[in-house]
Amino acid sequence: DPGQSLLRIDKYLSARIENTSRTRIQNAANAGNILVNNSSVRPNYRVKPGDIVQIVLPVPPREIELIPENLPINIVYEDDDVVVVNKEPGMVVHPAYGNYTGTLVNALMWHFRDLPLFSTGELRPGLVHRIDKNTSGILVVAKNELALNRLSRQFYERTTDRRYIAIVWGVPDTPEGTITGNVGRNLRDRKIMQVFPDGSQGKPAITHYRVLENFGYVSVVECKLETGRTHQIRVHFSFIRHPLFNDDEYGGNEILKGTTFDKYQQFVRNCFKMLPRQALHARSLSFDHPVTGKRLTFDSSLPADMQQVIEKWRNYVSDRG
């Protein structure tokens, strides 16, 4: 404000942001996540009239009691600052309505019960991104406040590299391309998303893709995310009329390509049984280590259900000559 008195920025922000402690704001400043007039500042910076303040913070504390649970998780890398998990399909990442137990966060709270970050009252302790319940693959989790803030900034500034493998119905018009279109809550069903191509609602979303295998009826694609909106790959491919194979929320659980012959229809139904979820896997993730700055890349092989369905389509197409 024009009449703003000179006040430490940590004190200024803690009075204006609900559910956020001064310590948390100091951690954000120390990680370079508080900008004043586009330059990062220390916690003791004194705000002045006309300053433009920007801050990146993790989500506020939870409103429900979370219970640590001794659940199996596949840890592919761990050090003092981060842990990289290969998530199984069917596991919810963080608690939400209808899923307060059995989530990855419940498991992490057990696994890291001696770490301060996992007893702070956070709804999503350590989480800087997530993948859907029925999507498998690589996820990075922070183990302390500094790592959490620095990783959050990388995702915010889009300096990470995330690649997914999907099976989609049909074959996109070009072997490589980019899908754009704002993604927001569906106007009729709040549980799913929709694309707003005119940009009237939602947030900008960009998905780059490359066709890896073309089976005519379906194809295997690699997707590179430039943004990370909820259900982004699923809703983007549905928008271009190539929904993910067996994605029951976006129409991919119908037989959308191929013949009406009973033998073909039964073949597809058998594939659906083999892969009872959307065909999407977070194959790789690259990021800069939040403390050392070293670029790290982690890969995960396709889970058995997707491998088996791809092999089944491969054989089906080759048998047809």
N, C-alpha and C positions, 0 to 999 in steps of 0.2 A: 504494500500500500504506500501512497505518497508520504504518509506520516509514520512509516515503520521506524521503530527505534532499533539501534544496533543491538542485535540479540544473537547468541550462538545458534547456529543452524540446527544442531541436534535438539536444543530446547524448543526452538521455533516449530520444528516438524512434529515432535512428540506431542505438542499441544494441539496439533491440527489433524493428526491421523489417528483414527480410532484403533483400539486393540493393539497398539504398537508401542513397545517400550523405548526408552531413550537409548538403552544398550543396543537394541536392534538397529536403530537408526545410525548409531555410531559405527556398527559393523558394516552397514551399507556404505557409509562414507569411506571407511578404511579400504573397502573393496573397489572404490572408484565409481560407485553406483549413484552418487548424488552429484548432479551438475548444477552449477549456477552460471547462467549466461554461457552455456555450452562448454564449461570447463569443470573438471572434477574438483571438489573441495574437501578439506579435512573437517572433522566434527566441530572444530573450534572456529570455523569461519563465521563471521558476523554478517547477518543479512542486512541489506541496505534498501532504501526505497527504489522501486523499479527493477529489482533483481527478478530474473526468471529462473525458478527452481524446478528441476526435474529429478524424480527419484524412481528407481526400480527396486521393488521389495517383493519377497515371497508372500504367499497368501497369509491372511490373518489367522489367529489361533482358532482351534476347533470349538464347537459348541456341544459336542457329544463326548462321552467318555470312551476312549479307545483302549482296547485290551491287547497287550502283547500276546502273540500266539506262536508256539513252537511249530512253525510250518516249514516244509522243505522249500528252499529256493536255490536256484542254480547260479552261484557266484562265479563269474569268469575272470574277474580281476578285483583286487582290493589293496589299498594302501591306507595311510593315515588320513587321507582327505576325501577319497572317493571310493565307491564300490560300483562295479558294473555287473548287472544281472541279466541273464537270459531268461525272460519270462515265458512260462508255459501258457498255451492257449487255455482260456477258461478262468484264469485268475484275474480278479479285479485289482487295479493298481492301488486305488485309495478308497477309503470308506465314503459312502454316499447313501442316499435314501434307498433302502432295501438291501444294502450290502455293508453292514457295519462290522462284520467279522470275515475271516478267511481271506483278507486282502493282502497284497504285497506289503502295505504299510504295517499291518498287524505283525507280519513276519519280521520286517525290519526292526520294529520296536522291541521284539524279543531278541533278535540277533545283536542289536546295538544298545541293549538296555543300560549299559554303563556309560554311554556317551550323552553329554548334556543336551545336544540337539534333539535327541529322541525322547526327552522328557520335558520339553518346553511348553507343552500344550498345543502344539501344531496339529492341524488336521492332516497335513501332508509333509511331515518332517523329512527334510533332505530332498524332496522331489522338485526337479526343475522342468520336467516334461513327463508325459505319460503315453501309454498306448492302450487301445481299447481292450476290454475284457477278452474278446475272442481273437485278438491279434497276438501273435507270438513275437518274441525277439528281444533285441538289445535295448537296455535302459540304463542310464547313469544316475546315481544317487549321491548327494553330498553327505559327508560325515561330520562336517562342522560348519559354523556360520560363515567363515571366510570363503570356503569352497562353495557354499550354497549361493552366496552373493555373486561370486565371480562366474560361476556356471550360469546363473540366471541371466547375467549380462550377455554372455555369449549367445544364449538362445534368443534373447531379446534383439541382439544386433545381427543375428543370422550368420554367425561365423562358424557354427557347427555344420557338419555334413551328415545328413541322414538319408539312408537308402533302404527302400523296401522292395520286396518281391510280391507280386500279386498275380492271380489268375483272373482274367476278365472275360466276359462273354464277347464273342466276335473278335474283330481285329480293327484297331484304330486306323483311321484313314491314312496316316503317315507313320512310318516306322519309328520316327522320333518326333516329339512335339512337346508343347507346353499347354497346360490347361489353366486358364485364369477365370476368376469370377468370385466375387465376395461370398463368403460362407457365413450363415447365421442360422438361428433357430427356425425350424419349419413353422410357418404361420398357423398350420392346422394341428400339428403334432409336435409339442415341445421336446419330446424325447429324441427326435432326429433333427438333422440339419437340412438346409436347402441352399442352392446357389442363387444369388441375386445378381444376374449378369449386368444389370444397369447400375449396380453399386448403391442402390437406394437404401439397403440395409446390410447388416453383417460386417465382416472385416475382410480386407483384401487377402486373397489366398492364391498361391502359385505352386503348381505341381508340374515338374518336368518328367517325361516318361520316355522309355526306349523299349521297343518290342524285342524280347529275347528269343521267343519261339512262337511260331504261327501255326496253329493247328486248324485254322479255318473256323471251326465252331467256337473255339476259345483261343486265347493267346496268353503267354506268360510275359509280363512286363516288369521292368525295373523302374521304380519311381524315386525321384530325388525331390525332397521337400525343401522349398525355399521359405515357406511359412509353415506353422504348425497348428492349424485350426482343428477343432474337434471334428472327427470323422472326415478329415479333408480328402484323403485319397478315395474313400468310399463314395462320398457325395460328388466329387469331381467326375469320377468315371461314370457314375449314374447319370450325371448331367449330360455327358457326351454320348449317352445311350450304349455304354459298355460297362454295365454294373459288374462288381466283383462276383465271382462264382460263389453261389450259395450264401449271398449276403441277404438275409431275410428282412432287413430293415430298408434296403434300397432296391428291392425287386430282383436280386440275383438268384433267388431260390426258385425261380420259374425256369422252365426250359425255353430259352429265348432264341436259340439258333439250332438249325439242324432239321431233321425230317420228322414226320409223324409216325414213322414205323415203330411198332412195339419194341423191337429189339434195341433201337437207338434210345427210345424213351427209357427203357429199363437200364440201359448202360449209364445214362446220366443220373438216374435215381440211385444207382449203385455208387456212383461217384459222390453224390450228396451224402450218402450214409458213411462213406469212408472219410469225408471231410465235413463234419457237421457244424461248420462255422464259415464265416467269410474267409476267402483264400487270401490272407494278407500276413506277411511276415516282415518284421523290422530286421533286415539282414545286417546292416552295418551302421556304425556311429563313429564319427571323428570329432574330437574337441581338443582344446588346449588344456593341459593339466592346470588346475586353478592355482597351484603354488609354484611348480617348476616352469610352467609355460610350454613344456614339451608337447608337441602334437601327438595325440594317441588315437589309434584306430582299432576298433573291435569288430569282428565279424562273427556271424552265427550261421551255421548251415541250416538249410530248410528243414523244418520238422517233418517227421515221417508221414503225417497225413497229406501234406502238400506234395511231398516227393512221390508218394504212391499215386495220387490223382494225376500228376503230370505224366508219370510213366504210363498210366492207363490210357490217357489221351494220345500219347506218342504211339503206343501200340495200336490203338484203334485206327488212327489215321494211316499208319504204315500198312496195316492189314487191308485197308480199302484201296491200297495201290497208289 
